[in-house]
């Protein structure tokens, strides 16, 4: 997945002058169209480096997935441009998902010298343009040996009946993945007492694959059609199984075309699939920029259309 970033940050000269030594000022944070990736710009107008006060700008990216990218900071009035590249790897430790990339570009004295035209009418306009790329699978990992072993065991203590067939599972696995199943088990309802539930609104294949995914054994999903993936997405929403939803979203994102993007976007809204929504926005922005005809655009949710417009244009902050 790839997305463009474009932001114009307009800052008062007074605000920059008042920043203390080795302190900084942050722009607002902007969510990209890559799920889990957002950024802001940080200005360091008073860095003390070996006794010399320097000015630097950095791009800070918060990401839950490995990303690479190239970006350019520019200040047209001063004929200044600085292009940098970055590669941030996924790191799950606390606060380690916030990464930065930037370099010193001038001294504080030169920065505030009117002759250099960094400020026009008391304001600095810093332009950010760039591209972020992600080859991640949305956090989905290959089969977990422990999960496979558990699925193969014969001590499952809960039965799910679908289409006259049965699916066996461990209650603790269902409880771990689904708040809805957890609430059922704690309710004292007959399903909890009998250790059995009947599901009528979904097919056996969909329910079985969802349960297998909970055990990291969901291999058939790779061969699901778009319609089947949408039913899997709906099941994950109804039973509040985030792990299954991540699978469905990831595979649906790979199936996006100009012919189905609006249908998938509406489904993503209906089933509260935020990652799929962002994937659809990213694709729609590309189609619009390339003048690619998109099927069923009029059917697209009105608020979603407005969000596309918001993300498609340069941010002025």
C-alpha positions as CSV (number, residue, x, y, z in Angstrom):
1,X,0.0,0.0,0.0
2,X,1.2,3.5,-0.8
3,X,-0.1,6.9,0.1
4,X,0.9,10.5,-0.6
5,X,1.3,13.0,2.2
6,X,1.0,16.8,1.7
7,X,0.9,19.4,4.4
8,X,1.5,23.2,4.5
9,X,2.4,24.2,8.1
10,X,2.0,28.0,8.7
11,X,3.8,29.2,11.8
12,X,4.0,32.7,13.4
13,X,7.6,34.0,13.6
14,X,6.8,35.1,17.1
15,X,5.9,31.5,18.2
16,X,9.2,30.2,16.8
17,X,11.3,32.9,18.5
18,X,9.7,32.1,21.9
19,X,10.7,28.4,21.8
20,X,13.3,27.8,24.5
21,X,16.7,26.3,24.0
22,X,16.5,22.6,23.0
23,X,12.7,22.8,23.0
24,X,10.3,22.3,20.1
25,X,6.9,23.0,18.7
26,X,4.6,20.4,17.1
27,X,2.1,20.6,14.3
28,X,-1.2,18.9,14.6
29,X,-1.2,15.1,13.9
30,X,-2.6,13.9,10.6
31,X,-3.9,10.3,9.9
32,X,-2.7,8.9,6.6
33,X,-4.7,6.6,4.4
34,X,-2.5,3.7,5.6
35,X,-4.2,2.0,8.6
36,X,-2.2,2.7,11.8
37,X,0.1,5.3,10.3
38,X,-0.1,9.0,11.3
39,X,2.4,11.9,11.3
40,X,3.2,15.3,12.5
41,X,6.0,17.9,11.9
42,X,8.2,19.1,14.7
43,X,10.2,22.3,14.5
44,X,13.4,22.8,16.6
45,X,14.2,26.5,16.2
46,X,16.7,26.8,19.0
47,X,18.8,23.6,19.1
48,X,22.1,24.0,21.0
49,X,24.8,22.0,19.1
50,X,28.3,22.5,20.6
51,X,27.4,26.0,21.5
52,X,25.9,27.0,18.1
53,X,22.2,27.5,17.9
54,X,20.7,25.7,14.9
55,X,17.3,25.1,13.3
56,X,15.9,21.7,12.3
57,X,12.6,20.2,11.2
58,X,11.6,16.6,11.6
59,X,8.9,14.4,10.4
60,X,7.5,12.2,13.2
61,X,5.6,9.1,12.2
62,X,3.6,6.9,14.5
63,X,3.2,3.5,12.9
64,X,2.1,0.0,13.9
65,X,3.5,-1.5,10.7
66,X,6.9,-1.3,8.9
67,X,7.0,1.6,6.4
68,X,9.4,3.3,4.1
69,X,9.2,6.7,2.5
70,X,10.6,9.8,0.9
71,X,9.6,13.3,1.7
72,X,10.7,16.9,1.0
73,X,10.6,19.9,3.3
74,X,10.6,23.2,1.4
75,X,10.2,26.9,2.1
76,X,9.7,28.5,-1.3
77,X,10.2,32.1,-0.2
78,X,13.7,31.2,0.9
79,X,14.4,28.9,-2.0
80,X,15.0,26.1,0.6
81,X,14.4,22.4,-0.1
82,X,15.5,19.3,1.8
83,X,14.7,15.7,0.7
84,X,15.0,12.8,3.1
85,X,14.3,9.1,3.0
86,X,13.3,6.8,5.9
87,X,12.7,3.2,6.8
88,X,10.8,2.5,10.1
89,X,10.5,-1.1,11.2
90,X,7.6,-2.4,13.3
91,X,8.4,-2.3,17.1
92,X,5.7,-3.3,19.6
93,X,7.5,-2.0,22.7
94,X,6.0,1.0,24.4
95,X,6.5,4.4,22.6
96,X,8.8,2.7,20.1
97,X,6.3,3.0,17.4
98,X,7.0,6.7,17.2
99,X,9.8,7.4,14.7
100,X,11.4,10.6,13.4
101,X,13.5,11.7,10.5
102,X,15.0,15.1,10.0
103,X,18.2,17.2,9.8
104,X,19.6,20.5,10.8
105,X,19.4,22.9,7.8
106,X,20.7,26.3,9.0
107,X,21.7,28.4,12.0
108,X,19.2,30.3,14.1
109,X,20.9,33.5,13.2
110,X,20.4,32.9,9.5
111,X,16.9,31.6,10.0
112,X,15.6,34.8,11.6
113,X,17.6,37.1,9.3
114,X,15.0,39.0,7.2
115,X,17.3,39.0,4.2
116,X,16.9,35.2,3.9
117,X,13.1,35.5,3.5
118,X,12.2,32.5,5.6
119,X,9.3,34.6,6.9
120,X,6.8,36.6,4.9
121,X,4.7,39.0,6.8
122,X,5.7,37.4,10.0
123,X,4.8,33.9,9.0
124,X,6.8,30.8,8.0
125,X,5.2,28.4,5.4
126,X,6.8,25.0,5.6
127,X,5.7,22.6,2.9
128,X,5.8,18.9,3.3
129,X,5.4,16.6,0.3
130,X,6.1,12.9,0.3
131,X,5.2,9.3,-0.2
132,X,4.8,6.5,2.4
133,X,4.9,2.8,1.4
134,X,3.8,-0.2,3.4
135,X,4.1,-3.8,2.4
136,X,2.6,-5.1,5.7
137,X,-0.2,-7.7,6.0
138,X,-2.1,-5.6,8.6
139,X,-0.4,-7.5,11.4
140,X,-1.6,-11.0,10.4
141,X,0.9,-13.6,11.0
142,X,1.3,-17.1,9.7
143,X,-0.1,-20.1,11.6
144,X,0.7,-20.2,15.3
145,X,2.0,-23.6,16.3
146,X,0.2,-23.4,19.7
147,X,-3.1,-22.4,18.0
148,X,-2.8,-25.3,15.6
149,X,-2.1,-27.8,18.4
150,X,-5.1,-26.5,20.3
151,X,-7.4,-26.8,17.3
152,X,-6.3,-30.4,16.8
153,X,-7.0,-31.4,20.4
154,X,-10.2,-33.3,21.2
155,X,-11.0,-31.5,24.5
156,X,-13.1,-28.7,23.0
157,X,-15.9,-27.8,25.4
158,X,-18.3,-25.7,23.3
159,X,-20.4,-26.6,20.2
160,X,-21.6,-24.3,17.5
161,X,-24.3,-25.6,15.3
162,X,-24.7,-24.2,11.8
163,X,-26.7,-25.6,8.9
164,X,-27.2,-28.9,10.8
165,X,-23.4,-29.3,11.2
166,X,-21.3,-28.7,14.3
167,X,-18.1,-26.8,15.0
168,X,-16.2,-27.6,18.2
169,X,-14.2,-24.9,20.0
170,X,-12.7,-24.1,23.4
171,X,-14.7,-21.6,25.4
172,X,-11.5,-19.9,26.6
173,X,-10.5,-19.3,22.9
174,X,-13.9,-17.8,22.1
175,X,-13.9,-15.8,25.3
176,X,-10.4,-14.4,24.4
177,X,-11.4,-13.3,20.9
178,X,-15.0,-12.3,21.3
179,X,-16.6,-10.1,24.0
180,X,-20.0,-11.2,22.7
181,X,-19.2,-14.9,23.4
182,X,-17.6,-13.9,26.7
183,X,-20.9,-12.1,27.7
184,X,-22.9,-15.2,26.6
185,X,-20.7,-17.5,28.8
186,X,-21.2,-15.2,31.8
187,X,-24.9,-14.6,31.4
188,X,-26.3,-17.9,32.7
189,X,-28.3,-18.3,29.5
190,X,-29.1,-21.8,28.2
191,X,-26.2,-21.6,25.7
192,X,-23.8,-21.2,28.6
193,X,-25.4,-24.0,30.6
194,X,-25.6,-26.4,27.7
195,X,-22.3,-25.3,26.2
196,X,-24.0,-25.0,22.8
197,X,-25.2,-22.3,20.5
198,X,-27.1,-22.3,17.2
199,X,-26.1,-19.8,14.5
200,X,-28.7,-19.3,11.8
201,X,-27.7,-16.1,9.9
202,X,-24.4,-17.3,8.5
203,X,-23.3,-20.3,6.5
204,X,-21.3,-23.2,7.9
205,X,-18.2,-22.3,5.8
206,X,-18.1,-18.7,7.1
207,X,-18.5,-19.6,10.7
208,X,-16.0,-22.5,10.5
209,X,-13.4,-20.3,8.9
210,X,-13.9,-17.6,11.5
211,X,-13.4,-20.1,14.3
212,X,-10.3,-21.5,12.5
213,X,-8.8,-18.0,12.3
214,X,-9.2,-17.7,16.0
215,X,-6.8,-20.7,16.2
216,X,-4.5,-19.3,13.5
217,X,-5.6,-22.1,11.2
218,X,-7.7,-20.0,8.8
219,X,-6.1,-21.1,5.5
220,X,-9.2,-21.2,3.4
221,X,-9.8,-17.5,3.6
222,X,-7.1,-17.0,1.0
223,X,-9.4,-18.5,-1.5
224,X,-12.6,-16.7,-0.5
225,X,-14.5,-14.6,-3.1
226,X,-15.2,-11.0,-2.3
227,X,-18.8,-11.9,-1.4
228,X,-17.5,-14.6,1.1
229,X,-15.0,-12.1,2.5
230,X,-17.8,-9.6,3.1
231,X,-19.9,-12.2,4.9
232,X,-16.8,-13.1,7.0
233,X,-16.5,-9.4,7.8
234,X,-20.1,-9.2,8.8
235,X,-19.7,-12.2,11.0
236,X,-16.7,-10.6,12.7
237,X,-18.7,-7.5,13.4
238,X,-21.8,-9.2,14.7
239,X,-19.7,-11.4,17.1
240,X,-17.2,-8.6,17.8
241,X,-14.1,-10.7,16.8
242,X,-11.4,-8.1,16.0
243,X,-8.9,-10.8,14.9
244,X,-11.2,-12.2,12.3
245,X,-12.1,-8.7,11.2
246,X,-8.4,-7.9,10.6
247,X,-8.2,-11.0,8.3
248,X,-11.3,-10.0,6.3
249,X,-10.2,-6.4,6.0
250,X,-6.7,-7.4,4.8
251,X,-7.9,-9.8,2.1
252,X,-10.7,-7.4,1.0
253,X,-8.1,-4.5,0.7
254,X,-6.2,-6.7,-1.8
255,X,-9.3,-7.1,-3.9
256,X,-10.1,-3.4,-4.3
257,X,-10.7,-2.3,-7.9
258,X,-12.4,0.6,-9.5
259,X,-15.5,-1.6,-10.0
260,X,-16.0,-2.6,-6.4
261,X,-14.3,0.1,-4.3
262,X,-17.6,1.9,-3.5
263,X,-19.4,-1.3,-2.6
264,X,-16.5,-2.3,-0.3
265,X,-16.4,1.2,1.2
266,X,-20.1,1.1,2.1
267,X,-19.6,-2.4,3.6
268,X,-16.6,-1.1,5.6
269,X,-18.8,1.7,7.0
270,X,-21.7,-0.7,7.8
271,X,-19.5,-3.2,9.6
272,X,-17.2,-0.7,11.3
273,X,-14.1,-1.8,9.5
274,X,-11.9,1.2,9.9
275,X,-8.8,-0.3,8.2
276,X,-10.8,-1.2,5.1
277,X,-12.3,2.3,5.0
278,X,-8.8,3.8,4.9
279,X,-7.8,1.3,2.2
280,X,-10.8,2.3,0.1
281,X,-10.1,6.0,0.6
282,X,-6.5,5.5,-0.5
283,X,-7.7,3.7,-3.7
284,X,-10.4,6.3,-4.4
285,X,-7.9,9.1,-4.2
286,X,-5.6,7.4,-6.7
287,X,-8.5,6.7,-9.0
288,X,-9.6,10.4,-8.8
289,X,-6.1,11.7,-9.5
290,X,-5.7,9.3,-12.5
291,X,-9.2,10.2,-13.8
292,X,-10.2,6.5,-13.5
293,X,-13.9,5.8,-13.8
294,X,-15.3,4.4,-10.6
295,X,-18.4,2.3,-10.5
296,X,-21.4,3.2,-8.3
297,X,-19.8,6.4,-6.9
298,X,-23.3,7.9,-6.4
299,X,-24.0,5.1,-3.9
300,X,-21.1,6.1,-1.7
301,X,-22.0,7.3,1.8
302,X,-22.2,11.1,1.8
303,X,-20.0,11.6,4.9
304,X,-17.4,9.2,3.4
305,X,-17.3,11.3,0.2
306,X,-16.5,14.3,2.4
307,X,-13.7,12.4,4.1
308,X,-12.2,11.5,0.8
309,X,-12.1,15.2,-0.1
310,X,-10.5,16.0,3.2
311,X,-7.7,13.5,2.7
312,X,-7.2,14.0,-1.0
313,X,-6.0,17.6,-0.7
314,X,-3.0,19.2,1.0
315,X,-3.5,19.9,4.7
316,X,-2.9,23.5,5.8
317,X,-2.2,23.7,9.5
